[in-house]
Amino acid sequence: MEFDKAKLEWLEYELLEHYPHVLHGTFSRHGGMSAGRFGTLNLGNATADHVETVKANREVVRKALGLPRLMFPHQQHGVIVHRVNGKNGDHPIHADALYTTEKNVGLGVTHADCQAAIFYDPVHEAVAVAHAGWRGSAQNIYARVVETLQREIGTQPHNLIVCISPSLGPDHAEFKNYKQELPKEFWDFQTKPLYFDFWAISKMQLTKCGILEKNIEIAGLCTTCNTNDYYSHRADKDTGRNATVVALKS
């Protein structure tokens, strides 16, 4: 399949620039093969876009990063964290977060207004990526990722670097039924009645886990305000999905 890498656009994070072996990026909606409202780099299967087109778009991303494998889970809006290794990488994965210590294995999640977070442990050389919509935030998927890394590979939270993608900003994160949907600890994060700052909520959750504030980078780009570059479910409803991808390069 032919593609033009120059047409792809992706956001890289400053906190990871000193770790060139950590391939990563949040891909914009440009440089793919989808048409119409899905134009053009739709990377989400949970859409009405053609399955083969989405598969082709994922191949574009994989080739651009020079990875032999690029994996996406079947996202559940839950808090399941799945470790990817050589034995289980070929099976369907139902989860909202993936992590690995293996080299040259790309891990990705898709999103349109939801947050995607990259985790990097430079001591144990592990990477993770997590999808966090409001349901995932309410269940604190970020804490689940940190707890899993601690328990399974010995990660110390103060060593972790976390980067959060463009996502729904406080000017558009309206929750009319927030008392039924969001935990009480979120209620103080209203920027105006019914509108919530999920960027600040995520920073609060991460620092409570022991992650240093200096090791947290939030893109601070609202997807609903930037639909030329990012998909937004709130703005466009039936739309595509961006992807955030991370891998350890050998």
N, C-alpha and C positions, 0 to 999 in steps of 0.2 A: 504494500500500500504506500502510495506516495503522499507525502505531506510536507508543508513548508514550516519549519520550526520558527521562522521569523514572524509568522502570523500569530503564534501563540503568545499569550501574555499571562504571567503569573507573578504573584506577590511573594517576595521572600522577606524573612524577618531578621531585624538587626541583631537580636540576641544570638542568632545562630550563624552569623557571618564569620565568626572565628572558628567554626567547625565545618570546614569545606567537605568533609566526608559525610555530613548529614544532608543528604539531598532532600529538598522540601519545597513546597510552594502551595499557595492557594490560587487556583487557576480561574481566570476570568471567563467570560462567555464567548471569547473570540478565538478563532482559529480552527473551528471544527467543521462538521459536515451536516449538522441539523439545520432544518429550514423553519421558516415561519416564526411562531412564538417561541420555538425552541432554539432559535438561532444563536450561536452556531455550535458552541462546544458544550452541548448538554451531556452531562456525565451521569445522569440519574436514570436508573431503570424504572423507578416508581413514577413514571410519567406516561403520557399518551404518545410519546415519541416512538419511532420505530426501533425495535430492539437491536436490529443489526446496525443501525446508525449509532446508537449509544455504544455498542461494542466497538465500532470503528473509532469513535471519539476517544474511548479509553485506550485504544491502541496508539493513537496519536500521542497521548500523554506518556504512555509507557516508553515509546521510542524516543520521545524528546528527552526523557530523563536517563535513557540508556539502561533501563532495568530489564532483566529477563522475566520478572514477574511483577504484576501489580494487582493487588487484591482489594476488593470492596466487600464489606459484610452486607447482609440483609438487615437493614436498620429497623429497630423496633420501638424507638422513642423510650427506651428503658435504660438499664444500668449494667447490662452484661458486658464484661471485659474478657476478651478472648486472646490467649497467647498463640501466636503463629509460629510454627516450627516446621521442619522438613517433613514431619509425619502427618500433619493435619492440614497443610496448606492447600490441598486440592479438593477439600470438602466444602460444601456450602456452610457459611458461618452466619448465624443469627445473633447479632450483637450490635452495640453502638460504640464500642471501643475495641481497638486491636493494639497489641504490642508485640515486639519481637526483639531478640538479641542477635538475630541472624543477619548476615550481610546480603545486600542486593535483593532484598524482598521489599517491594513497595507496598505500603499500607495506605488506604485512602478511605475517606468518608465523603458523602455528598450532602449538600445543604443549599437552602434558599431562604435566607433570613435566620435560620438556626446558626448557632456557633459551631465551629470546628476548632479543636485545640490540639496542638502538637506538644508532646512531652518528650524531653530528652534528658537522660541520665548519663552524664559524661564519665561517671565513675565506673558504672557497670556496662556502659555502652549499650544502652537500650533506648528504643524509640517507641512512642505510642501516638495514636491519633484517636480522638473522641468526637462524637457527634452529640451536641447538647441543644435540643430545643427547650421550650419552657418546661415540658414534662421532665426531660432529663435534668434540667437545672433544679426543678422542685425536688427530684429524688437524689440530687447531688452526685451526678455521675463522675464529676471530677474527683471528689473524695474517694469514690470507688476505684478509680484508676490508680490514685496514689496508694491506697491501701493494698491493692493487688500487687503493685510493683514492690512495695515494702515486704509483703509476705512471701512473694515468690522468688524474688531475686535480691532482696536486701537493700533496695533503694532507700536512701535517706532524703526526706522531702527537701531539706535545705540545699541539696545538690541539684534538684530538678530545675530545668528551664522550661517555661510554658509560654506558648505563643497562640493567641486567639485570633481567628479570622475575621474579616468583614462580616457583619451580621446586623440584625435588627437593632437600630439605635433607639435611644430614649425618647426621641420625638415621635416615634411610630409604634412603640411597644405598648399598645393599649390593651388592657385587660379589664373588661367591664364586670366580669365575675371573679375578680381576683381573690375575694375572700373565700371562695369555694375552690379556686384553682392553685393559688400560691400559698406557700407556708408563711406564717406570721413574721418570720425573720426577714422576709422580702418586703414587707409592707412599708418599712421606713425608706425604701429606695424609690419611692414615687417622686418623679420630677415635677409632676403636676397631677391633679386628680385623675386616676385610672391609668397613668403612664409610668413605666418602670425602666430603670437603668440597669439592664442585665449585664452590661460591661462591669459596673461597680459590684453587682451581685457576684459575678464570677471571681473578681479579685478578692472579695471577702471570703468566698468559699475556699479559694486556693491558699490564701494566707492562713486561714484557720487550720489547714492541713499541715502547715509548717513551711510552706514555700515562701521564699524571700520575695518581698515586693520588687526588688531590683531584678529578679529573675522572671518577672511576668511582663510580657509584651502584648498589648491589646491593640489591634489594628485601628480601632476607632473609626471605621468606615461603615456607614449605615447602608445596607443593601437596598433598602426601600428608596433611599435618596440617590442611589447610583445604579439605576437599572440599565444604563448603557453598558456597564461593565459587569454587573452581577445580577443573577436571577433573584427575584423577590416574590415569594408566595403572597405576601400581604398586598403588594402592588398589583400583581398580574394574575393571581390565582393559578390558573393552569399554565405552568411555565416549566422551564428546565431546572437543572441543578448544577451548581458549581461543585468543585471537589478540592479538598485539601489532602495533600499526599506527603508522606515522609518515608525515608529509607536510609539505611546505613550503607555507605559505599565501601567496597573492599579496597 
